Amino acid sequence: MPSMFGWLRRQLPGVVAVLLVAALFVVVRLPGEPAAESDELADKHRFTPLAIALPSGFKQQTIRRVNKSYSKIDAWISSVGAGIAMNDLDGDGLPNDLCVTDPRIDQVAVTPAPGAKPGRYEPFALDPAPLPMGYAIAPMGCAPADFNEDGRMDLLVYFWGRSPILYLAKPGATKLDKNAYVPTELVPGVGTRGYAGPQWNSNAVALDDFDGDGHLDIYLGNYFPDGPVLDDRVRGGVKMNRSLSNASNGGEDHVFRWTGATKGANPTVKYEPVPKVIPEKLSKGWVLAAAANDLNGDGLPELYLAQDHGKDALLFNTSVPGRISFSPVKANRTPGLPKSKRLGVDSFKGMGIDFGDFNHDGMYDMFVSNITTSFGIQESNYQFVNDTRSNRELTRRLHDGEAPWTDRSSALGTAWSGWGWDVKIADFVNSGEPAIAQTTGFVKGRHNRWPQLQELAASNDLIVEHPGLWPNINAGDDIAGSQRLHFFVKNSKGRYSDLAGRLGINIPVPTRGIAVGDVDGDGRLEMAVARQWDAPVFYKNDSPGAGNFLGLRLQHDDAPAEPGKGGALGAAGSPAVGAQVMVTTADGRKHLGRVDGGSGHGGKRSSEVHIGLGDSAKPVAVMVCWRDRRTGAFREQKMTLAPGWHTLRLGAQAKEK
């Protein structure tokens, strides 16, 4: 017997190791759900993939030119830039136009959504002329909005290597092509014969009325510090993040306040830069996504910054008309809550952000994408659920510097998905329960570079700032290159099942931006997905037996919303960005929606508010809140509306068109 005990004692370390490995496997594996229920949920959804037409005649590339200092990590530097937006650009009353940022051609393409009134115009690339461009400039994203307030949708394009360009829609344009826009500098004084402005490297935009004066302001988030990131003719003048979990040496963010605009044949708009709105350490984070939304019902939108390399930020809006100001808020420390999961103090890699109400309590929750690869970089997504019971309580706690949201992603089944990017929360089958669509994947190739990346992740922060000390990540190398689109849907137990595989939309290609909107007006939301170094794809919603819905086109009443005259394109109306909607159904549940100004990483949803109602065909109680553009006054109005589409003109009152 003593020899037996001795043998067991000698084997104990191995037994403990096996048990530890088994326990870790249970913890980090992606959650599974009963097949029967997942099949039943999947049967309610159906997406038909369609190709997106892009303009021809442009030379294609498979990787970017980069600064000589980045030559050994050119695949890493080439991992972003695929974006997509959905909106009504030609004024036909439907968000059936796409604005696609494609790194393969380094162009911003405008193209009709597949299957929705095809043949309206030929796909084309936006032309910045006569504005100056340069050798080392590449577009990163496109955000539609009515910047000069004439009822026509304009486009804001942001870049690496340049300040943004506003493409203002011409009121006399008779067709949608490159001549239908007036390119306008957001930042004046950048030169005329060649670009001589700041070398910003922008990856995030959020549009909303930050100071409550009734006009649309701009947040611009920069990633790399100003410098020649894409100039392969030079060496130096660039750097990497000073830490993988707490870096604050990135590009400085910028906020612009609307100060005036003109309409007519030569449209203009003026924005004033507002310095020091965001604390310096947060402003110089490595931001990859941003979202603005009024979280406490006071008519002023908060701002969430998803920072790569740590410390996301939620900024409580303390502005007054003419003065934009924010105050950072943080989740309180509580027993059992790791610092990495505290909102505003976290150390994860923030890559995407969107807002929604997951539990129908009338308070906004959030979903944040992070890097969550099992046995790779094992962080988690955040499904932050609001802990307050009223806007009054939330306002008090925000004023006290507290962010009262708790991550429930593990319990809800959404914690782990992959190398996460954009995320959109939307009800695609009008069930009353919004789904969560998320893009994942990094760089696709043949040679697995996870071991080298893990070595970097475990290295000293003094090393990672210097690109020459990074492991080689070049063309042909692979990190999370076969990860797929995810599509989380709530099941009967309140957890979320990933249905992407059952729906046939989990193609093993790195994906980036997601755009969402009802392109054909049938009440079912479509989805367009930008893929990094691959063709974008459009998913037509053919879901059988979709429920009823309430769709609202919320527009300011001081801009035209009428067909074009004399053969000109129509003016669809000026979306009331930031307007809020709360629907209360007969069962007492609340459903929130908003006119979104472009939340997320590289994808921008359309401007309509869409709320699923399930089987109910009865009129519903609706509360609409907005800023009156003429006066800046905060308005709210109760209405009763039948299911279906409605257009409301918002001034001193909400009036149905």
C-alpha positions as a printed NumPy array, in Angstrom:
array([[  0.   ,   0.   ,   0.   ],
       [  2.723,   2.541,   0.778],
       [  4.124,   2.041,  -2.697],
       [  0.664,   2.644,  -4.182],
       [  0.304,   5.914,  -2.237],
       [  3.758,   6.916,  -3.329],
       [  2.889,   6.243,  -6.948],
       [ -0.312,   8.291,  -6.658],
       [  1.602,  11.129,  -5.021],
       [  4.113,  11.13 ,  -7.874],
       [  1.308,  11.208, -10.457],
       [ -0.593,  14.009,  -8.723],
       [  0.952,  16.891, -10.75 ],
       [ -0.015,  15.185, -13.991],
       [ -3.546,  14.491, -12.783],
       [ -3.947,  18.12 , -11.712],
       [ -2.654,  19.303, -15.096],
       [ -5.14 ,  17.096, -16.972],
       [ -8.017,  18.334, -14.803],
       [ -6.901,  21.935, -15.319],
       [ -6.773,  21.518, -19.101],
       [-10.222,  19.919, -19.095],
       [-11.619,  22.755, -16.964],
       [-10.097,  25.382, -19.244],
       [-11.602,  23.681, -22.276],
       [-15.048,  23.856, -20.721],
       [-14.551,  27.529, -19.898],
       [-13.17 ,  28.777, -23.224],
       [-15.046,  26.68 , -25.763],
       [-17.823,  28.428, -27.629],
       [-21.195,  27.718, -26.007],
       [-23.395,  25.205, -27.736],
       [-27.179,  25.007, -27.8  ],
       [-29.611,  22.135, -28.336],
       [-29.689,  21.406, -32.046],
       [-33.481,  21.243, -32.239],
       [-34.023,  24.73 , -30.846],
       [-31.227,  26.229, -32.938],
       [-32.764,  24.662, -36.038],
       [-36.148,  26.109, -35.123],
       [-34.644,  29.58 , -34.689],
       [-32.731,  29.252, -37.949],
       [-35.878,  28.241, -39.83 ],
       [-37.3  ,  31.695, -39.159],
       [-34.341,  33.376, -40.89 ],
       [-33.253,  33.237, -44.494],
       [-30.612,  35.343, -46.239],
       [-29.809,  35.126, -49.938],
       [-26.227,  36.218, -50.744],
       [-25.923,  38.558, -53.731],
       [-22.847,  40.068, -55.371],
       [-22.3  ,  43.816, -55.054],
       [-21.36 ,  45.516, -58.33 ],
       [-18.26 ,  47.712, -58.147],
       [-16.756,  50.093, -60.714],
       [-14.205,  48.614, -63.104],
       [-10.973,  49.968, -64.518],
       [ -8.998,  50.28 , -61.278],
       [ -5.758,  48.448, -60.596],
       [ -6.168,  45.868, -57.849],
       [ -3.756,  45.174, -55.006],
       [ -3.561,  42.378, -52.44 ],
       [ -1.637,  44.213, -49.733],
       [ -0.85 ,  47.855, -48.988],
       [  2.341,  49.794, -49.565],
       [  3.612,  50.771, -46.115],
       [  6.327,  52.864, -44.512],
       [  9.695,  51.1  , -44.651],
       [  9.668,  50.877, -40.848],
       [  6.567,  48.674, -41.166],
       [  7.917,  46.411, -43.908],
       [  8.085,  43.301, -41.71 ],
       [  4.464,  43.759, -40.558],
       [  2.863,  44.974, -43.785],
       [  0.037,  42.416, -43.468],
       [ -0.796,  43.76 , -40.01 ],
       [ -0.845,  47.341, -41.286],
       [ -3.039,  46.172, -44.196],
       [ -5.718,  44.663, -41.944],
       [ -8.28 ,  47.502, -42.001],
       [-10.056,  49.699, -44.528],
       [-13.002,  47.585, -45.72 ],
       [-16.133,  49.592, -44.964],
       [-19.749,  49.761, -46.125],
       [-22.687,  52.13 , -45.57 ],
       [-26.351,  51.847, -46.586],
       [-28.622,  54.838, -47.206],
       [-30.87 ,  56.679, -49.664],
       [-28.425,  58.583, -51.856],
       [-30.59 ,  59.102, -54.946],
       [-33.723,  60.352, -53.18 ],
       [-36.066,  57.544, -54.241],
       [-37.324,  56.998, -50.695],
       [-35.47 ,  53.726, -50.055],
       [-32.039,  53.103, -48.454],
       [-31.036,  51.065, -51.501],
       [-27.666,  52.671, -52.166],
       [-24.31 ,  51.458, -50.857],
       [-21.097,  53.351, -50.22 ],
       [-18.257,  50.797, -50.236],
       [-14.658,  51.38 , -49.164],
       [-12.597,  48.679, -50.898],
       [ -8.87 ,  48.315, -50.046],
       [ -8.314,  46.201, -53.163],
       [ -8.683,  49.336, -55.301],
       [ -8.326,  52.035, -52.587],
       [-11.489,  53.707, -53.861],
       [-14.842,  54.676, -52.383],
       [-17.544,  53.208, -54.603],
       [-21.215,  54.172, -54.74 ],
       [-23.415,  51.39 , -56.101],
       [-27.088,  50.336, -56.055],
       [-27.978,  47.597, -53.593],
       [-28.518,  44.297, -55.44 ],
       [-32.063,  43.313, -56.232],
       [-33.6  ,  46.663, -55.255],
       [-34.716,  48.62 , -58.334],
       [-31.662,  47.544, -60.349],
       [-30.21 ,  49.593, -63.2  ],
       [-30.901,  52.99 , -61.648],
       [-27.283,  54.014, -62.231],
       [-23.884,  52.499, -62.896],
       [-21.469,  51.922, -59.992],
       [-18.882,  54.698, -59.753],
       [-15.969,  55.854, -57.611],
       [-16.106,  59.181, -55.803],
       [-13.761,  61.736, -57.341],
       [-12.007,  64.142, -54.929],
       [-10.902,  66.534, -57.721],
       [-10.181,  69.394, -57.598],
       [ -9.139,  68.779, -53.987],
       [ -5.498,  67.698, -53.592],
       [ -4.592,  64.094, -52.91 ],
       [ -1.246,  62.361, -52.464],
       [  0.772,  59.228, -52.995],
       [  0.307,  57.776, -49.491],
       [ -3.426,  58.296, -48.894],
       [ -6.097,  55.593, -48.658],
       [ -9.818,  55.775, -47.754],
       [-10.921,  53.958, -44.606],
       [-14.662,  54.562, -44.41 ],
       [-17.766,  56.389, -45.625],
       [-20.494,  57.971, -43.465],
       [-23.699,  59.313, -45.103],
       [-25.55 ,  62.311, -43.606],
       [-27.163,  65.592, -44.649],
       [-24.366,  67.938, -43.6  ],
       [-25.593,  71.148, -45.287],
       [-29.248,  70.522, -44.334],
       [-30.825,  70.665, -47.789],
       [-32.65 ,  67.326, -47.589],
       [-30.1  ,  65.42 , -49.706],
       [-27.693,  62.819, -48.398],
       [-24.033,  63.779, -48.484],
       [-21.007,  61.575, -47.77 ],
       [-18.118,  61.994, -45.36 ],
       [-15.031,  59.977, -46.358],
       [-12.157,  59.548, -43.9  ],
       [ -8.633,  58.41 , -44.699],
       [ -5.22 ,  57.282, -43.611],
       [ -2.785,  60.036, -44.614],
       [ -5.29 ,  62.883, -44.943],
       [ -8.059,  64.891, -43.29 ],
       [-11.649,  63.927, -44.288],
       [-13.531,  65.05 , -47.389],
       [-17.224,  65.963, -47.423],
       [-18.992,  65.119, -50.689],
       [-22.007,  67.465, -50.777],
       [-24.884,  66.399, -53.049],
       [-25.672,  68.812, -55.879],
       [-29.376,  69.767, -55.971],
       [-29.404,  69.888, -59.778],
       [-27.846,  66.469, -60.398],
       [-29.969,  64.439, -62.81 ],
       [-28.255,  61.113, -62.128],
       [-26.122,  59.574, -59.423],
       [-22.52 ,  59.624, -60.616],
       [-19.209,  61.208, -59.634],
       [-20.438,  64.583, -60.918],
       [-23.374,  64.579, -58.486],
       [-21.177,  65.753, -55.591],
       [-19.131,  68.81 , -54.649],
       [-15.96 ,  67.658, -52.81 ],
       [-15.395,  69.929, -49.805],
       [-12.615,  69.993, -47.226],
       [-13.645,  69.407, -43.629],
       [-10.38 ,  71.074, -42.594],
       [ -9.543,  74.092, -44.81 ],
       [ -6.038,  75.149, -45.796],
       [ -4.644,  71.786, -46.888],
       [ -3.075,  73.085, -50.098],
       [ -4.197,  73.167, -53.719],
       [ -1.451,  71.768, -55.959],
       [ -0.637,  68.917, -53.593],
       [ -1.95 ,  67.802, -50.245],
       [ -0.183,  69.726, -47.476],
       [ -2.576,  69.141, -44.596],
       [ -2.331,  66.928, -41.5  ],
       [ -1.485,  63.248, -42.036],
       [ -4.349,  61.916, -39.954],
       [ -4.909,  58.155, -39.843],
       [ -8.629,  57.862, -39.118],
       [-10.605,  54.709, -38.409],
       [-13.779,  55.841, -36.639],
       [-16.535,  58.405, -37.08 ],
       [-19.601,  59.246, -35.011],
       [-22.155,  61.843, -36.146],
       [-24.668,  63.46 , -33.795],
       [-25.785,  66.77 , -32.331],
       [-23.309,  66.825, -29.468],
       [-24.027,  70.327, -28.117],
       [-27.813,  70.28 , -28.499],
       [-28.099,  73.206, -30.919],
       [-30.081,  71.212, -33.494],
       [-27.209,  70.657, -35.942],
       [-25.005,  67.688, -36.758],
       [-21.506,  67.576, -35.253],
       [-18.622,  65.207, -36.047],
       [-16.345,  63.029, -33.932],
       [-13.292,  61.713, -35.797],
       [-11.193,  58.97 , -34.201],
       [ -7.585,  58.505, -35.305],
       [ -5.645,  55.264, -34.896],
       [ -1.953,  55.741, -35.726],
       [ -0.323,  59.034, -34.724],
       [ -0.12 ,  61.567, -37.531],
       [  2.5  ,  60.376, -39.991],
       [  3.34 ,  58.665, -43.302],
       [  1.978,  55.201, -42.461],
       [  1.396,  54.277, -46.117],
       [  4.442,  55.939, -47.677],
       [  6.863,  53.209, -48.809],
       [  9.361,  55.827, -50.01 ],
       [ 10.378,  56.822, -46.466],
       [ 11.559,  55.173, -43.279],
       [ 10.489,  56.447, -39.892],
       [  8.113,  59.102, -38.666],
       [  5.788,  56.332, -37.446],
       [  5.43 ,  54.158, -34.362],
       [  3.345,  51.37 , -32.851],
       [  1.253,  51.218, -29.711],
       [  3.214,  51.607, -26.475],
       [  1.265,  48.771, -24.858],
       [ -1.1  ,  45.991, -25.899],
       [ -3.443,  46.739, -23.011],
       [ -2.946,  50.358, -21.918],
       [ -1.617,  52.399, -24.842],
       [ -2.192,  56.164, -25.071],
       [  0.272,  57.173, -27.78 ],
       [ -2.066,  56.844, -30.765],
       [ -3.448,  59.482, -33.095],
       [ -5.252,  62.382, -31.471],
       [ -9.03 ,  62.384, -31.899],
       [-10.921,  65.44 , -33.169],
       [-14.379,  66.935, -32.607],
       [-15.978,  69.408, -35.022],
       [-18.993,  71.625, -34.301],
       [-21.363,  72.654, -37.091],
       [-21.318,  76.439, -37.568],
       [-23.116,  77.057, -40.851],
       [-24.087,  75.869, -44.317],
       [-25.558,  77.012, -47.602],
       [-27.918,  75.279, -50.   ],
       [-28.429,  75.74 , -53.713],
       [-26.274,  75.106, -56.764],
       [-22.996,  75.491, -54.833],
       [-23.619,  73.867, -51.447],
       [-21.219,  74.559, -48.586],
       [-20.84 ,  73.627, -44.926],
       [-18.541,  74.911, -42.197],
       [-17.254,  73.073, -39.15 ],
       [-15.223,  74.492, -36.282],
       [-12.633,  72.263, -34.592],
       [-13.225,  72.031, -30.838],
       [ -9.925,  71.325, -29.034],
       [ -9.455,  69.375, -25.808],
       [-12.997,  68.003, -25.718],
       [-11.684,  64.53 , -24.863],
       [ -9.05 ,  64.004, -22.131],
       [ -5.612,  63.604, -23.709],
       [ -4.961,  59.995, -22.683],
       [ -8.313,  58.937, -24.11 ],
       [ -7.968,  61.164, -27.141],
       [ -4.668,  59.475, -27.978],
       [ -5.977,  55.959, -27.575],
       [ -5.937,  53.62 , -30.579],
       [ -9.597,  53.924, -31.51 ],
       [-11.165,  51.503, -34.004],
       [-14.868,  52.191, -33.46 ],
       [-17.157,  54.825, -31.999],
       [-20.856,  55.299, -31.354],
       [-22.985,  58.199, -30.159],
       [-26.356,  57.77 , -28.454],
       [-28.489,  59.57 , -25.886],
       [-28.393,  57.034, -23.048],
       [-30.228,  58.961, -20.308],
       [-32.966,  60.751, -22.257],
       [-31.753,  64.333, -21.817],
       [-31.392,  65.023, -25.56 ],
       [-27.582,  65.013, -25.493],
       [-25.762,  61.982, -26.946],
       [-23.076,  60.17 , -24.999],
       [-20.013,  58.937, -26.888],
       [-18.451,  55.464, -26.641],
       [-14.897,  54.947, -27.914],
       [-13.789,  51.366, -28.603],
       [-10.023,  51.508, -28.151],
       [ -7.704,  48.86 , -29.51 ],
       [ -4.981,  48.086, -26.945],
       [ -7.102,  48.885, -23.926],
       [ -9.272,  51.337, -21.996],
       [-12.464,  51.904, -23.884],
       [-14.196,  55.117, -22.865],
       [-17.794,  56.098, -22.197],
       [-18.086,  59.89 , -22.25 ],
       [-21.059,  61.456, -20.47 ],
       [-22.326,  64.484, -22.402],
       [-22.24 ,  67.724, -20.385],
       [-22.542,  70.109, -23.348],
       [-24.598,  73.26 , -23.819],
       [-25.401,  74.882, -27.177],
       [-22.209,  76.272, -28.649],
       [-19.927,  74.391, -26.233],
       [-19.205,  70.66 , -26.51 ],
       [-17.948,  68.921, -23.381],
       [-17.764,  65.353, -22.106],
       [-16.905,  63.703, -18.806],
       [-15.484,  60.136, -18.674],
       [-17.411,  57.673, -16.509],
       [-16.307,  54.281, -15.178],
       [-17.881,  51.194, -13.686],
       [-17.411,  50.89 ,  -9.937],
       [-15.113,  48.249,  -8.486],
       [-17.052,  45.355,  -7.012],
       [-15.955,  41.975,  -5.585],
       [-15.438,  39.422,  -8.324],
       [-15.38 ,  41.975, -11.155],
       [-11.994,  41.89 , -12.909],
       [-10.502,  45.196, -14.002],
       [-10.452,  43.918, -17.591],
       [-14.266,  43.906, -17.611],
       [-14.89 ,  47.275, -15.94 ],
       [-16.411,  49.709, -18.399],
       [-14.002,  52.606, -18.849],
       [-11.067,  50.826, -17.21 ],
       [-10.825,  47.648, -19.28 ],
       [ -7.671,  46.276, -20.902],
       [ -9.196,  44.406, -23.852],
       [ -8.971,  45.211, -27.581],
       [-12.09 ,  47.246, -28.422],
       [-12.987,  46.82 , -32.106],
       [-16.732,  47.529, -32.452],
       [-19.703,  49.013, -30.544],
       [-23.486,  49.237, -30.874],
       [-26.452,  50.001, -28.607],
       [-29.729,  48.146, -28.051],
       [-32.205,  47.164, -25.35 ],
       [-31.695,  43.439, -24.727],
       [-34.172,  43.031, -21.84 ],
       [-36.954,  45.466, -22.877],
       [-36.693,  47.652, -19.781],
       [-36.492,  50.861, -21.805],
       [-32.818,  51.425, -20.949],
       [-29.975,  51.144, -23.446],
       [-27.505,  48.275, -23.217],
       [-24.336,  47.853, -25.323],
       [-22.402,  45.213, -27.21 ],
       [-18.641,  45.692, -27.634],
       [-16.494,  43.51 , -29.914],
       [-13.092,  42.4  , -28.655],
       [-10.473,  39.791, -29.606],
       [-11.899,  36.537, -28.231],
       [-10.068,  33.698, -29.963],
       [ -9.969,  30.535, -27.88 ],
       [ -6.379,  29.394, -27.265],
       [ -5.251,  32.52 , -29.141],
       [ -5.847,  35.822, -27.393],
       [ -8.593,  34.837, -24.97 ],
       [-10.436,  37.977, -23.992],
       [-14.225,  38.272, -24.288],
       [-16.843,  40.408, -25.938],
       [-18.837,  42.697, -23.687],
       [-22.612,  42.529, -23.525],
       [-23.05 ,  45.415, -21.12 ],
       [-26.519,  45.419, -19.511],
       [-27.836,  48.595, -17.881],
       [-28.175,  48.262, -14.098],
       [-30.509,  51.244, -13.561],
       [-34.287,  51.407, -13.509],
       [-34.908,  54.909, -14.845],
       [-33.309,  57.749, -16.757],
       [-33.367,  59.775, -13.558],
       [-31.277,  57.196, -11.701],
       [-28.932,  56.785, -14.675],
       [-28.409,  60.553, -14.916],
       [-27.567,  60.791, -11.224],
       [-25.015,  58.006, -11.428],
       [-23.449,  59.401, -14.607],
       [-23.09 ,  62.785, -12.901],
       [-21.282,  60.948, -10.091],
       [-18.793,  59.544, -12.613],
       [-20.24 ,  56.018, -12.566],
       [-21.003,  53.86 , -15.604],
       [-23.706,  51.48 , -14.315],
       [-23.438,  48.699, -16.881],
       [-22.354,  45.104, -16.154],
       [-20.978,  42.631, -18.682],
       [-23.295,  39.586, -19.023],
       [-21.733,  38.126, -22.179],
       [-20.639,  34.852, -20.572],
       [-24.056,  34.082, -19.101],
       [-25.801,  35.149, -22.313],
       [-23.583,  33.061, -24.617],
       [-21.963,  35.904, -26.574],
       [-18.588,  36.188, -24.832],
       [-16.474,  34.315, -27.381],
       [-16.63 ,  34.499, -31.138],
       [-13.204,  35.329, -32.607],
       [-11.187,  38.373, -33.608],
       [-14.203,  40.676, -33.424],
       [-14.828,  43.839, -35.433],
       [-18.091,  45.557, -36.336],
       [-21.381,  44.724, -34.613],
       [-24.982,  45.627, -35.425],
       [-27.993,  44.984, -33.184],
       [-31.184,  44.607, -35.253],
       [-34.395,  42.569, -35.489],
       [-34.174,  40.82 , -38.855],
       [-37.392,  38.764, -38.521],
       [-39.503,  41.297, -36.565],
       [-39.803,  38.901, -33.639],
       [-39.42 ,  41.645, -31.055],
       [-36.012,  40.272, -30.052],
       [-33.034,  41.928, -31.781],
       [-30.234,  39.736, -33.081],
       [-26.521,  40.563, -32.895],
       [-24.522,  40.398, -36.146],
       [-20.741,  40.5  , -35.69 ],
       [-17.781,  40.391, -38.065],
       [-14.57 ,  38.557, -37.156],
       [-11.178,  37.552, -38.589],
       [ -7.827,  39.29 , -39.035],
       [ -5.404,  38.414, -41.861],
       [ -5.784,  35.418, -44.163],
       [ -2.834,  33.411, -45.468],
       [ -1.094,  30.033, -45.435],
       [  1.361,  30.315, -42.549],
       [  0.027,  30.273, -38.99 ],
       [  1.5  ,  33.185, -37.022],
       [ -0.456,  32.751, -33.788],
       [  2.628,  31.496, -31.849],
       [  4.603,  34.606, -32.76 ],
       [  1.679,  36.871, -31.896],
       [  1.29 ,  35.179, -28.52 ],
       [  4.956,  35.801, -27.822],
       [  4.415,  39.483, -28.607],
       [  1.328,  39.601, -26.386],
       [  3.391,  38.264, -23.48 ],
       [  6.314,  40.64 , -24.043],
       [  7.271,  43.803, -22.162],
       [  5.39 ,  46.98 , -23.083],
       [  8.741,  48.663, -23.738],
       [  9.153,  46.437, -26.798],
       [  5.861,  46.727, -28.672],
       [  6.183,  50.423, -29.495],
       [  9.025,  49.653, -31.904],
       [  7.871,  47.984, -35.168],
       [ 11.344,  46.558, -35.772],
       [ 10.933,  44.347, -32.702],
       [  7.658,  42.832, -33.863],
       [  7.511,  39.328, -35.365],
       [  7.204,  39.113, -39.144],
       [  3.588,  39.335, -40.323],
       [  3.742,  39.624, -44.105],
       [  1.792,  38.572, -47.172],
       [  0.95 ,  34.879, -46.891],
       [  0.857,  34.847, -43.085],
       [ -2.351,  33.944, -41.283],
       [ -3.833,  35.104, -37.983],
       [ -7.515,  34.261, -37.521],
       [ -7.848,  34.274, -41.307],
       [-10.62 ,  31.659, -41.456],
       [-12.891,  33.199, -38.843],
       [-16.425,  33.958, -39.899],
       [-19.45 ,  36.192, -39.589],
       [-21.495,  35.53 , -36.43 ],
       [-25.24 ,  35.897, -36.027],
       [-26.477,  35.63 , -32.422],
       [-30.216,  35.126, -31.805],
       [-31.9  ,  34.885, -28.396],
       [-33.394,  31.472, -27.584],
       [-36.202,  30.459, -25.228],
       [-33.839,  30.379, -22.221],
       [-32.674,  33.939, -22.776],
       [-29.247,  32.888, -24.062],
       [-27.996,  33.557, -27.579],
       [-27.367,  30.941, -30.256],
       [-24.98 ,  31.612, -33.135],
       [-26.988,  30.694, -36.244],
       [-24.489,  31.817, -38.893],
       [-23.519,  28.262, -39.812],
       [-27.099,  27.076, -40.123],
       [-27.928,  30.117, -42.262],
       [-24.975,  29.574, -44.597],
       [-23.471,  33.02 , -43.975],
       [-20.339,  31.904, -42.084],
       [-17.878,  32.093, -44.974],
       [-14.24 ,  31.676, -43.761],
       [-13.09 ,  35.145, -44.867],
       [-12.132,  38.077, -42.586],
       [-15.06 ,  40.501, -42.404],
       [-15.14 ,  44.124, -41.245],
       [-18.062,  46.55 , -41.644],
       [-21.798,  45.708, -41.45 ],
       [-24.511,  47.939, -42.899],
       [-28.2  ,  47.311, -42.149],
       [-31.389,  48.67 , -43.711],
       [-34.648,  47.759, -45.468],
       [-33.634,  48.333, -49.085],
       [-36.932,  47.262, -50.687],
       [-39.387,  48.602, -48.095],
       [-40.93 ,  45.211, -47.238],
       [-40.225,  45.542, -43.525],
       [-37.383,  43.007, -43.443],
       [-33.89 ,  44.341, -42.822],
       [-31.125,  43.485, -45.26 ],
       [-27.441,  43.258, -44.368],
       [-24.34 ,  44.211, -46.369],
       [-20.902,  43.063, -45.204],
       [-17.474,  44.444, -46.145],
       [-14.727,  41.822, -46.304],
       [-11.029,  42.632, -45.932],
       [ -9.176,  41.823, -49.201],
       [-12.237,  40.13 , -50.657],
       [-15.44 ,  41.19 , -52.389],
       [-18.204,  42.644, -50.212],
       [-21.446,  40.673, -50.033],
       [-25.108,  41.663, -49.784],
       [-27.541,  39.463, -47.837],
       [-31.113,  39.879, -49.069],
       [-33.6  ,  39.097, -46.322],
       [-36.006,  36.391, -47.506],
       [-36.987,  35.248, -44.019],
       [-40.314,  33.384, -44.126],
       [-43.127,  34.413, -41.84 ],
       [-41.508,  37.565, -40.475],
       [-43.588,  39.376, -37.879],
       [-45.065,  42.844, -37.946],
       [-42.927,  45.938, -37.549],
       [-42.968,  49.667, -37.002],
       [-40.763,  51.614, -39.406],
       [-40.192,  55.341, -38.944],
       [-38.555,  57.823, -41.304],
       [-37.86 ,  60.714, -38.937],
       [-36.956,  63.924, -40.768],
       [-36.41 ,  67.552, -39.863],
       [-39.181,  69.738, -41.227],
       [-36.932,  72.543, -42.531],
       [-35.532,  70.683, -45.551],
       [-37.333,  69.484, -48.675],
       [-38.601,  65.944, -48.922],
       [-40.033,  65.811, -52.406],
       [-39.223,  64.383, -55.867],
       [-36.671,  66.253, -57.943],
       [-37.864,  68.813, -60.442],
       [-36.789,  69.197, -64.038],
       [-35.285,  65.726, -64.103],
       [-33.141,  66.27 , -60.987],
       [-32.716,  63.579, -58.363],
       [-35.169,  63.694, -55.488],
       [-34.509,  65.058, -52.007],
       [-35.509,  62.321, -49.598],
       [-35.445,  64.581, -46.536],
       [-32.964,  65.384, -43.779],
       [-32.765,  62.559, -41.188],
       [-33.179,  63.741, -37.601],
       [-29.972,  62.1  , -36.4  ],
       [-30.152,  61.394, -32.682],
       [-33.964,  61.25 , -32.516],
       [-35.166,  58.587, -30.068],
       [-38.139,  56.224, -30.234],
       [-39.664,  54.106, -27.475],
       [-42.434,  51.682, -28.402],
       [-44.522,  50.037, -25.684],
       [-46.378,  46.91 , -26.773],
       [-49.543,  45.435, -25.258],
       [-47.52 ,  43.061, -23.077],
       [-45.793,  46.026, -21.413],
       [-42.408,  45.439, -23.013],
       [-40.466,  48.413, -24.271],
       [-38.535,  48.593, -27.548],
       [-35.95 ,  51.293, -28.235],
       [-34.779,  52.714, -31.56 ],
       [-32.865,  55.744, -32.772],
       [-31.788,  57.579, -35.9  ],
       [-28.189,  56.403, -35.882],
       [-25.417,  58.707, -37.056],
       [-23.008,  55.914, -37.919],
       [-22.215,  53.652, -34.952],
       [-19.558,  50.988, -35.222],
       [-16.272,  50.17 , -36.915],
       [-16.557,  50.271, -40.714],
       [-20.29 ,  49.738, -41.243],
       [-23.048,  52.382, -41.178],
       [-26.742,  51.467, -40.91 ],
       [-29.413,  53.413, -42.772],
       [-31.218,  56.348, -41.138],
       [-34.622,  54.74 , -40.53 ],
       [-35.865,  53.438, -37.185],
       [-37.04 ,  49.814, -37.378],
       [-38.69 ,  47.94 , -34.496],
       [-40.032,  44.382, -34.663],
       [-43.47 ,  43.796, -33.122],
       [-43.843,  40.021, -33.356],
       [-47.344,  38.716, -34.062],
       [-49.12 ,  41.852, -32.861],
       [-50.99 ,  43.73 , -35.598],
       [-52.494,  46.335, -33.261],
       [-51.442,  49.993, -33.07 ],
       [-48.718,  50.643, -30.52 ],
       [-47.892,  53.461, -28.127],
       [-44.901,  55.445, -29.374],
       [-42.828,  58.124, -27.681],
       [-40.672,  60.209, -30.053],
       [-37.96 ,  62.563, -28.735],
       [-35.879,  64.925, -30.883],
       [-34.094,  68.259, -31.166],
       [-35.949,  70.965, -33.095],
       [-33.406,  72.121, -35.68 ],
       [-34.836,  75.643, -35.858],
       [-34.54 ,  76.37 , -32.137],
       [-32.459,  73.552, -30.667],
       [-35.316,  72.874, -28.23 ],
       [-35.728,  69.324, -26.939],
       [-39.131,  67.94 , -27.937],
       [-41.075,  64.815, -27.071],
       [-44.444,  63.6  , -28.232],
       [-46.64 ,  60.585, -27.584],
       [-48.345,  58.981, -30.556],
       [-50.292,  55.856, -31.449],
       [-49.177,  54.297, -34.728],
       [-50.24 ,  51.247, -36.675],
       [-47.597,  48.726, -37.81 ],
       [-45.848,  49.519, -41.085],
       [-43.875,  52.443, -42.462],
       [-44.511,  56.053, -41.414],
       [-42.75 ,  59.319, -42.301],
       [-42.763,  61.944, -39.546],
       [-41.655,  65.552, -40.035],
       [-40.118,  66.839, -36.788],
       [-40.291,  70.533, -35.916],
       [-42.116,  72.029, -32.957],
       [-44.354,  68.952, -33.313],
       [-44.167,  65.562, -34.981],
       [-46.449,  65.457, -38.007],
       [-47.035,  62.47 , -40.247],
       [-46.41 ,  63.145, -43.905]])
